[in-house]
Amino acid sequence: MHDPTRAVDPGPARPDTSDWTWVLVRPCPQCGYDSGHVLPIGVPQIVRDAATRYAAVLGRMDVAVRPGEGVWSPLEYACHVRDVCDVMRGRLERILAGDGTTPVELDNWDQDATAVEKQYWRADPGQVAVELQDAFEAAAAAFATPHRAQWSWSAVRSDGAMFTVETLAKYFVHDLVHHLWDVQG
């Protein structure tokens, strides 16, 4: 069993510098995700289903074991998706707080810096399970709120990538699905 008080820093994971926005126009060859099959109205249920699968992953005896050098453990991935839920919910709320006529600017989020700052490798799986459930439920509830016209409201990420509420939802779902594939969940 993982004892966070005895956890040794495994060093940083390999940074992910990919621009994953391409998953909005073609299927992911690794995890099989196809955004063309995701309806915005189904996003809350997809998020809730993913929460259940991540909870099961957090119950594994080897949850804190990295499968290879520079690759996050299932525990670290669970911490990451917990934070992804919060970031994406926050981005959605920013867009919906606008008037829909001007693209909202989205702040940058450095996921690798967050992992180091929060010491994902040292997290308590039981605590992460609680936080993950709360984050997933808050994200699911938020993505259930857009009205029909709001799905086309837009935003621009700090790197220039453009999103609508709909594409943000699909991009978010890929993150959850892909990391389940990463942890074989």
N, C-alpha and C positions, 0 to 999 in steps of 0.2 A: 504494500500500500504506500502511496505517495505521502511523505511527510514534508510539508512545506518548510518546516523549521530546519530540516537537514538538506534541503535542496541546494545543489551546487550549480552555479551559473555555467551553463553549457556553452556560453559564447553566443554571439549574434547568429541569427539565421541569415541565409543568403537573402539580400534585399530583392524585393520584387519590383522591378522597374518597368514591367510591361504595362502597356496601355490596353486594358481589357475591354475597351468600348467596342471593339470589333465583334464581341459576342452579341451585339444588338443587330447585326446584319448577317451573321452566319453561325452555324452550330459550333460548339466547342468540341474539338476532336478528342480532348482528354476525358471530360466528364459526360459528354453527350448532350449537354444542355442546348436547347433550341428555343430562343426567345420568341420565335414566331408562333410557338404553341402555347404561349403564356398570355392569358387574358387578364387585364388589370383587375377585374372583379375577383379573380381567383387568387390573387397575391396573398391576402390575409391567411387563407387556408394553407397555402404552400409554406408560409412562414411558420404557422403553428405546427404543421407536420414536421418541419425541419427541427423545431425546438424539441420535439419528442425524440427524434433520432440523435440529436446532440446530447440529450440527457442520458441516453443509453451509452454513448461513447464515454461520457464522464464516469461511468460506473466500471470501466475496465481496470483491471489490476495494473496494466502497463500504460495507463493514460499519460504519464509524464515522461515516457521513454521516447526519445527522438529516433525515428526510423533510419536516419542517416545524418552525417555531418552537415550542419547548416540547414537542416529541415526541421520545422516545428514539430513538436509532439502533438498528439491529439488534444492535450490540455491547453497548449499554447494556441492551437487553432480554435478551440472553444472560446478562449478569452478574446481572440481576434474577432470572431463572429458576434460575440456579445457586443463588442465595441462598434462593429460594422452596423449592427442594428441601431445603436444610438446615433451614429453619424448619419445614416440614411434617413432615419426618422427626423432628425434635426434639419437635414437638407429639404425633406419634403415639407416640413412645417414652415421653413423659410419661403419656399416657393408659394405655398398656399396663403401665406400672410401678405403676399403681394397682390397686385390687381390683375395679373395675367396679361398685361399689355407690354411690359418690359421684362426681358430676361433677368432673373435674380442672379446675383453673383454668389457663388458657393466658395467657401473657404477651403483651402488646401488641408488635407489630413495626411500626415506621414505615419502610415501604419507601422513601419519598422521602428521609428522612434517611440511610438506609443508602446510597442511590445517591450522595448528595453526599459522605458520609463516605469511601466507598471510591473516589470519583472514577471511576465507571463509564466515563465518556467517555475516560479515559486508559488504560484496560486494554489489555493486549497480547492480541490475538485468539488467538494460539497458546497462550498460558498459560491463557486463559479456556476454550479447547477442552478442555484437560487437566482443569482444575478442574470444568468442566461434566460431563464424562464421569464423573468420580469422584462428584460430587454426585448425578447421575441414578442411577448404579448403587447408591449407598448408599440412596437413597430407594426405588428399586425393590425392593431386598432387604428393607428395613424393611416396606414395604407387602405383602410376601409372607408376613410372620410371623403376623399375627393369626389366632387360631383362630376357629372358627365363632361362638361366643358373644361373643367380643371385638369383633366388628364392631358390636355394639350398645352397647358401653361409651361413656360420654358425657364431654363436656368443655364448658366455657363459656369463651368468649373474653372478653377484658377489656371489650369493648363490650356484653357480654350475649348475643351470638350463641351459640346452642347447636349442638353438633356431636356426632355419634356417630363412631366410627372410620370407618364406611361413608361418612357424609356428608363427613367431612374428606377422605377419599380422592377423592370425586367433586369436591369443591371444588378440591382440589389439581390434579386432571386438567384442570379448566376453565382454570385459570391457565396451564398449559403449552400447551393447545390454543389458547386465545385469543391468547396472545403469538406463537405461530406464525402465526396469522392476521395479527396486527399487522405482522410482518416478512415476510409473504408467503412463508413457509417451508413 
